[in-house]
Amino acid sequence: MATNQTMVVTGVALILASSVILIASGTLTLGVPLALAAIGTLGLAAGSLLVGVSEAGRAV
């Protein structure tokens, strides 16, 4: 099991990377911006979940 600090660092890194993907998918005129937005949204959700459950006890 990962430590609390590892989960928080991984979650924050995932949130930041996903935010960059979402911003890039909105500004780029690619043929698949919907797929990039979906990946970014899932990354934000996963990062938030990692940060939320990093502490002992009930999840947020």
N, C-alpha and C positions, 0 to 999 in steps of 0.2 A: 504494500500500500504506500502511496506517495505521502510525503510529509505535507503539512499545511503550507509551508512556504513554497514548496515545489508546485503545489496546486494553484496557489495564488499567482505565482510568476508565470506559469503556463497559461492560466486563464487570462491574465492581463495581456500577454503576448498574442494570444489568439484573438482577443477583442481588438487590439490595435491593428493586427494584420487584416482582420475582417473589415474593419472600418476603412482601411486603405483600398481594399477590393471594392467596397460599396461606392466609395467616392470615385474610383477609377471607372467603374462600370457606368456611372452616370455621366462622366465627361467624355469617355471614348465612344466612338461611333463604330463599334464592332458588330458583327453579325450575331453575337451571342451575349448581349449585355444582360438578358434575363437569367441566363445560367450563372453568370458572374454574381449577379445580385442574390440569387438563391444560395450560392456557396457562401457569400459574405454574411447573409442572414443566419444561416446555420452555424457559421463560425461565431457570430455574436452570441447566439443562444448557448452554444457549448462553452464558450469562455465565461459567460455569466453563471452558468451552472457550476463550473469548476470553482469560481470564486465564492459562490454562495454556499457550497458544501465543504469548503476548506476547514471550517471550524468544527469542533466536536459538538455534539448535540443535534438539535433539530435544524434542518435545512431552512434556508430563507424562503 
